[in-house]
Amino acid sequence: MIEFKDVSLVYQNGTEALKNINLSISQGEFIVIVGLSGAGKSTLIRSINRLVTPTSGQLLVDDDNILSYNTKQLRKLRTKAGMIFQHHNLVKRSTVMKNVISGRLGYTSTLKSIFNLYPKEDLQLAYESLKRVNIEDKVYTRSDQLSGGQQQRVSIARVLTQQPNIILADEPVASLDPPTSHQVMTYLKEVNREDKITTIVNLHFIDMAMEYADRIIGMRDGEIVFDGPVSEVNEGTFEDIYGRKIREDDLRGGSEANEPVSSFNTEDEFAQTRN
């Protein structure tokens, strides 16, 4: 269980990134967060593993307020809350296996990790994680020799090797082509269903949010403006979240180019029209 209680985050320059967020997330949910760039999506996700720290309120993970955690407690938290980034965050010159086995760093002493002295069980877990995303044939390939989609599958395998309770994915498909984006989202959905891992994903693409989410959260200007099951989401829902009309033909037929359901190619492009 993840629970936000009146959580706010104000940066030193006065920017309010989160405003009195109240939100409960149950174990095993697959949640997609949508909203314009700058709406607070990434800040919300990154607060769950304390990559950013809210300035007020309470943020509970399994009934513990993680805002009071010390360094040792944060390390344990980040072991159980795996993170997938838009740009993969792999060590490019290292092999796929070395990147994936790094998911066990939270369970391994510093000295052993320096000398690559991982138990056989950890190595087997890393290999099985690669098999789950169908990239075990690249186990000894350098990461910089992989395509973007392959690198993101390695990122998923690394997170699986952590054996987390929570997966946080911050725009995991923003830099990928449409078929590869769906492939990555399919793997995340399968992991969520098979392992009952709570999965929270930020997405730019409305059609993909509708296809993969169990629950959609809409954010605008640091606030939650919609929170409900995907079955209750319609064109009007996204118009309220984004603050503009959405093309009806895109919503009915889906986006052939994996674009957001709007006349703009990206949320950044739309945001520029508001400045």
Buried (B, 14 or more C-beta within 10 A) or exposed (E): EBBBBEBBBBEEEEEBBBBBBEBEBEEBBBBBBBBBBBBBBBBBBBBBBBBBEBBEBBBBBEEEEBBEBEEEEBEEBBBBBBBBBBBBEBEEEBBBBBBBBBBBBBBBEEEEBEEEEBEEEBBEBBBEBBEBBEBBEBBEBBBEEBEBBBBBBBBBBBBBBBBBBBBBBBBBBBBBBBEBBBBBBEBBBEBBEEBEBBBBBBBBBBBBBBBBBBBBBBBBBBBBBBBEEBEEBEBEBBBEBBBBEBEEEBBEEBBEEBBBBBEBEBBEEBBEEEE
